[in-house]
Amino acid sequence: MAKRPFTAEAKRLEQATQKTVDWKLWGSYVSDRAWGTVREDYSADGSAWDYFPFEHSHLRAYRWNEDGIAGICDRKQNICFALSLWNGQDSILKQRLFGLAGPKGNHGEDVKEYYYYLDNTPTHSYMKFLYKYPQAAFPYENLYQENGGRDKSHPEYELIDTGVFDDDKYFDVFVEYAKADAEDICIKITAINRSETAAPIHILPTVWFRNTWSWAENSKKPLLQMAECDIKGLSAIQIKNANAEVYRLLCEGTGELLFDENETNYKRLYGGENKSVYAKDGINDFVVHNNKEGVSPLLSGTKAAARYKLSLPPKSAETIYLRFSRQNATDKNSFSSKTDFKKQCEKIFVKRINEADDFYATVIPPNLTDDAKNIMRQAFAGMLWSKQYFHYEVENWLEGDPAFPPPPNQRVSGRNSDWKHLYNDDIISMPDKWEYPWYASWDLAFHCIPIALIDPELAKRQLILLLREWYMHPNGQIPAYEWAFGDVNPPVHAWAALRVYKIEEKRKGVGDRSFLEKVFHKLLLNFTWWVNRKDEEGNNVFSGGFLGLDNIGVFDRSEQLPNGGHLEQSDGTSWMAMFCLNMLAIALELAEEDKVYEDVASKFFEHFVYISDAMNNVGNDDTKLWNEDDGFYYDAMHIDGQQFPIKLRSMVGLIPLFAVESLEPDWLEKLPDFRRRTEWFLKNRPDLTDDIACMQSPGVKNRRLLALVNESRLRRVLTTMLSEDEFLSDYGIRSMSLFHKDCPYFLMFGDTEYRVKYEPGESRSGMFGGNSNWRGPIWFPVNF
C-alpha cells in the first residue's frame, strides 16, 4: 500500500513518538465527571454515588482527578482549563455537566445535557467542542423529580422534555483550541444566541490547579495571580506550579479576573472550619449571589476565571480569544494590541484547521459521501476527546491520606482490596467521560482499533499499559474496571494487539515486532491465569462471570449462583478458544524471525483443539454446551450433581463463531517444526477434531481453517442468527433473540423465579446499575 502523504499533523505525531517535541503534553484530558466515582468514595459500604453527589461537586475538592466542560490539562493534570457559564438564572454556575446518579435514574446513571465532540487531532493541535446551554434556569429539580417518579418500564425523562429548549431559547457555545506550539495554545470561545430575543450570558474561562496539596502535611502549594500585561486591551493570569514552572493565560479584554481556592468548603458542607479563607465555590458565590467575600481581593489563589458579561441580540454571536502558554513563549509572536492578538490567534486557528483537514484526507476514504466523511471524522474526534487523565493509587486510597482521619475499617477487605499494587497515573481511553469515566479492559481493547488508524503509537501504548506490572495483577489478571478490578472481561487483548499490529503494518509497510513481543509475553501470564482460575473442573470448559455482557444472563453471572451451583459458559469457553487462536497467530507471526516461538505456537494449537473438543462434545459428566435439538450453544448449569442447559438464546450462543483463524500456507512451509507437530496431532488424535472445522482440507490460496464450529453446526447457528424472527435486525445482530419477546425464559430455584425477556430499549433490570442492556439491543463491538 502507498504510504500516506507526510502532513503537518503526521510530522507532529512523529515528533511526539521520537520525543523531540512533546505535542501530546496538553490535550482534552479533563473528565466530564469526577463526582460519584469509586476513586472519590471513602465510605464504609462503597456507595460511591451517595458519598460524593453532584450537589457537592462545586463545594468539595476532588482527591484524584478534576472535571469540567470542554476541559484541557497537561498529562499529569497539574493545571486545568475549562469553560464555566451563567445565564443569569441558574442557582449555580454551569461548571460541569449534570446528570443523574445511578440510583436516581430510572435506568441508571444518565447525563442530562447536550454537548458534542466536533473535532480533534491525534496531537490535539486542533480541538472543537459544542455545548448547548439553556437560557432559562437549568431544571435540576424537575429532572430529579420526574425521573425519580418513573419506574424501569418508562423511558428516561431527558433535558429536552422539560421544555427549556422551546422556541430555540438557548445558546450554542463553541470551544476551540489550536496549538501554536507544544505549550502555546490559542483558545476561542464563541457564544451564539439561537433565540428571537436578546439574552444575557456570562462566560467564565477558568484555569485552576488540581488539588495535590491538601492530602499530606507540608505539601507545596501552587499559585495563580493577576500578572502585569503591557499589551493594550489584554489582561493576564500568571500560573506558577509546585515545580516553579511558570505559565501565563492571556485574556482578551481588561475585565474582571476572579480568584478563589480549589479547596473544600467544610463550613458550608459540614459546619466545620475551612482550611483556607477562600473555597472552591467562591467564584460561584460572587457571580451568582454577588458575594464579594467569596473571591480574593489580592487577586491570587489556586483557581481563577476571567468574567465576560455579555448580552447577545437575537441570532447573534460573540467570540472571545485567550492564549495559554509557558511564560514568554508568546513573545516570539509579537503583538501590541488586542486586535493584533486576535488576528494572530485566528491565523493559527485557520492554519491548524487546514492541517487537520489535510491529515484526515489521508485517513478517511475519498470515495465516501461528504456526510459519511463527517461522521467518520467526528467519530475519531469522539475517541480523542475521550482520552482522560486517570489517577488511582489503590493502596493509598484504602489506607487514606496522612492529613485526614483514616477511612472506615470495612474498606480493608472491601472493594479492590486485593489490588493494592495497582497504581494508575496516566492518560487512558475511556468508554465515556461522563457515564463511564473509568477504563474497562475490553472496551479499551476495542477502542484501540479505530485509534490505530490515526495514531498507532497511542493504540500500542494503551494496550501495553494494562499489561504493565502496576496494572496487571501479579497472578496475571488484567484489571476489569474501578468498580471491581477483579471482575472478568472477555480476553480480547491479544486480538486487539494483533489487529493494531496489522493495521500499522498495512499503513507503514512494516509491523512493530517489538510491540507484539512485549504484549505476547505478558499475555502468556494472563492466559495462564485464565486456565488456572476459570476452568473450574479442569476440563477446558470455562466460566468467567458476566464477561462484559452485564445483564445478559438469567442472574448475575459474577455472583455466587443459587444453591451453590456453577456455570460452564458458552461465551467464556468460546472467548478462550478465540484467545488461543489469537496467541497462535501472534506466535506464528513472531516465529517467522525467531524459531523459538514455534514451540509456543504448537502449544496454543493443541490447547485450542482441546477447548474445541470440550466445547462441542459430551464430557465424562455429561456436560455439553452444544444443543443438538436446537442447533445452538447454551451455558450449562451444574447443581446438586446434575447439569442442564440454560436455554436462553442470546449473544452467548453466537460467540463461538468468533473463534476462527486461518493458517497461511507460507507459515507451514517456513515453520517445519510447527507443521510436523500439527500433522502428527491431527493424525494421532482424530477423536479431538471430529466436531470442529476440517483442518486437513485447504481453502482459498491453500489456507487451512481453524474454527471452533464445524460446517454443519455453523449452518444451523447461522440459520438462527440470520432469521429476522431471531437475531437479525435491519441494523445488525441483536444481543438476544426476538423469540424471547413472546416466549420469556423462566428458571425456578426453590421459591424464586428468574425470568428474562427480550427488551430492545432501556434495561428493565437493575443488574450492573441498570445503565446497560444486553437483552436485545445491538452492540457494535461484538457485531464488528
Buried (B, 14 or more C-beta within 10 A) or exposed (E): EEEEEEBBBBBBBBBBBEEEBBBBBBBBBBBBBBBBBBBBBBBEEBBBBBBBBBEBBBBBBBBBBBBBBBBBBBBBBBBBBBBBBBBBEBEBBBBBBBBBBBBBBBBBBBBBBBBBBBBBBBBBBBBBBBBBBBBBBBBBEBBBEBBEEBEBEEEBBBBEBBEBBEEBBBBBBBBBBBBBBBBBBBBBBBBBBBBEEEBBBBBBBBBBBBBBBBBEEEEEBBBBBBBEBEBEBBBBBBBBBBEEBBBBBBBBBEEBBBBBBBBBBBEBBEEEEBBBEBBBBBBBBBBBEEEEEBBBEEBBBBBBBBBBBBEBEEEBBBBBBBBBBBBEBBEEBEBEEBEBBBEBBBBBBEBBBEBBBBBBBBBBEEEEEEEEBEEBBBEBBBBBBBBBBBBBBBEBBBBBBEEEEEBEEEBEEBBBBBBBEBBBBBBBBBBBBBBBBBBBBBBBBBBBBBBBBBBBBBBBBBBBBBBEEEBBBEEBBBBBBBBBBBBBBBBBBBBBBBBBBBBBBEBEEEBBBEBBBBBBEBBBBBBEBBBEBBBEBEBBBBBBBBBBBBBBBBBBBBEEBBEEBBBBBBBBBBBBBBBBBBBBBBBBBBBBEEBEBBEBBBBBBBBBBBBBBBBBBEBEBEBBBBBEEBBBBBBBBBBEEEBEBBBBBBBBBBBBBBBBBBBBEEBBEBBEEBBEBBEEBBEEEEEBBEBBBBBEEEEEEEBBBBBBBBEEBBEBBBEBBEEEEBBBBEEBBBBBBBBBBEEEBEBEBEEEEBEBBBBBEBBBBBBBBBBBBBBBBBBEBBEE
